[in-house]
Amino acid sequence: MRRCRWSPKDGLDDASLSAYARQVTFPTVMGDVRFGAKGESPEPGVLQVQFQEVSGHEVGQFRNGARQIIVSPPESSSGNLNFPYTEALTAE
């Protein structure tokens, strides 16, 4: 696996940048990101997210992402799905 190490000698035009992006793995906070031959993700990348522990109408509680819980797929999850939602409301 080639890690992201770009330099100006690799070129700044779209073709050079695209070719480079298809050859390397980019480390991110959500894990490694790779691109396929047509620029697509080689693995499905759909996340199911549920807002949890929301209280009131204060927008500030959403600023850091702590209320946004990834529930699927299991390898990316950051918490469990609260279902049915009516039970989550009475759990407080």
URKABEL-V975498 format. One record per backbone hydrogen bond with DSSP energy under -1.0 kcal/mol. CO is the residue of the C=O (numbers start at 1). NH is the residue of the N-H. E is the energy in kcal/mol with one decimal. If there is no record, write none. Layout:
# URKABEL-V975498
CO&NH&E, CO&NH&E
This chain:
# URKABEL-V975498
2&25&-2.3, 7&10&-2.4, 8&11&-1.8, 13&17&-2.5, 14&18&-2.8, 15&19&-2.4, 16&20&-2.3, 17&21&-2.5, 18&22&-1.7, 20&23&-1.4, 25&4&-1.0, 26&33&-2.5, 28&31&-1.5, 33&26&-3.1, 36&39&-1.6, 40&36&-4.1, 48&71&-2.8, 48&72&-1.2, 50&69&-2.8, 58&61&-1.1, 59&62&-1.9, 60&63&-1.3, 65&68&-1.1, 67&52&-2.6, 69&50&-2.6, 70&78&-2.6, 70&79&-1.1, 72&48&-2.7, 73&76&-1.9, 84&87&-1.3, 84&88&-1.0, 85&89&-1.7, 86&90&-1.2
